[in-house]
């Protein structure tokens, strides 16, 4: 099963998207946006940038957990991963975003 995006609205009226893998696990989460159209533009940016390895910023948190940011060509963060226990698990997360991020399926839960 292929992955998909989910658009949602937070309790304070802002919008965000998540990218889900085919198994339903969240693999990328956006920032909060004031406008739904901005969140939709974020989805389009993931679709456009997910295939380029140089768009992934591999990082380690202050707690020693591995994670990554997907960045646009202008270096703005599009989405952030969950925290992973190892670099290998983080790299598998990146591979999942590369595999699922180009999906055109968007579930609008707003």
C-alpha positions as CSV (number, residue, x, y, z in Angstrom):
1,X,0.0,0.0,0.0
2,X,1.3,3.4,-0.9
3,X,1.7,6.3,1.5
4,X,-0.5,9.4,1.8
5,X,-0.6,12.9,3.2
6,X,-3.1,14.0,5.8
7,X,-4.1,17.6,6.3
8,X,-5.5,18.5,9.7
9,X,-6.6,21.6,11.7
10,X,-5.3,22.1,15.2
11,X,-7.5,23.3,18.1
12,X,-6.2,26.9,17.6
13,X,-7.3,26.9,14.0
14,X,-3.9,26.4,12.4
15,X,-3.2,23.7,9.7
16,X,-0.5,21.0,9.4
17,X,0.2,18.0,7.3
18,X,1.8,14.7,8.0
19,X,3.1,12.1,5.5
20,X,2.1,8.6,6.3
21,X,3.8,5.4,5.1
22,X,1.8,2.6,3.6
23,X,1.5,1.0,7.1
24,X,0.0,4.2,8.5
25,X,3.1,5.3,10.5
26,X,3.8,9.0,10.4
27,X,7.1,9.6,8.7
28,X,7.2,13.4,8.3
29,X,5.3,16.2,10.1
30,X,5.1,19.8,9.0
31,X,5.1,23.0,11.1
32,X,1.8,24.8,11.8
33,X,0.5,27.1,9.1
34,X,-2.1,29.9,9.5
35,X,-3.7,29.2,6.2
36,X,-4.8,25.9,4.7
37,X,-3.3,26.9,1.3
38,X,0.1,27.2,2.9
39,X,-0.2,23.6,4.3
40,X,-1.2,22.5,0.8
41,X,1.9,24.3,-0.6
42,X,4.0,22.4,1.9
43,X,2.6,19.1,0.6
44,X,3.5,20.2,-2.9
45,X,7.0,21.1,-1.7
46,X,7.5,17.6,-0.2
47,X,6.3,16.0,-3.5
48,X,8.9,18.2,-5.4
49,X,11.8,17.8,-3.0
50,X,11.6,14.3,-1.4
51,X,13.6,12.5,-4.1
52,X,16.8,14.6,-3.7
53,X,19.2,13.3,-1.1
54,X,20.8,16.7,-0.6
55,X,17.4,18.0,0.7
56,X,17.7,15.9,3.9
57,X,19.4,17.3,6.9
58,X,20.5,14.5,9.2
59,X,20.7,15.6,12.8
60,X,21.1,14.4,16.4
61,X,19.0,15.8,19.2
62,X,20.4,17.0,22.5
63,X,19.1,13.7,24.0
64,X,21.2,11.7,21.5
65,X,18.3,10.7,19.3
66,X,18.6,10.8,15.5
67,X,16.2,12.7,13.3
68,X,16.0,14.5,10.0
69,X,14.5,17.6,8.3
70,X,13.4,17.7,4.7
71,X,14.3,21.1,3.3
72,X,13.2,23.0,0.2
73,X,15.7,24.5,-2.3
74,X,15.6,27.8,-0.3
75,X,16.8,25.9,2.8
76,X,13.4,26.3,4.6
77,X,12.4,23.2,6.6
78,X,9.3,21.5,5.0
79,X,8.9,18.7,7.5
80,X,10.6,17.0,10.4
81,X,10.8,13.3,11.2
82,X,10.2,11.5,14.5
83,X,13.1,10.7,16.8
84,X,15.0,7.5,16.0
85,X,17.2,5.3,18.2
86,X,19.9,4.9,15.6
87,X,21.3,6.5,12.5
88,X,20.4,3.4,10.5
89,X,16.7,3.7,11.6
90,X,16.8,7.5,10.7
91,X,18.2,6.6,7.3
92,X,15.4,4.0,6.8
93,X,13.0,6.9,7.6
94,X,14.6,9.0,4.9
95,X,14.2,6.1,2.5
96,X,10.5,5.9,3.4
97,X,10.0,9.6,2.7
98,X,11.7,9.2,-0.6
99,X,9.5,6.3,-1.5
100,X,6.2,7.8,-0.2
101,X,6.6,11.5,-0.5
102,X,5.7,11.8,-4.2
103,X,2.2,10.4,-3.6
104,X,-0.7,12.5,-4.9
105,X,-3.1,11.1,-2.3
106,X,-4.1,13.8,0.2
107,X,-6.7,13.0,2.9
108,X,-8.3,16.3,4.0
109,X,-9.3,16.0,7.6
110,X,-9.9,19.7,8.1
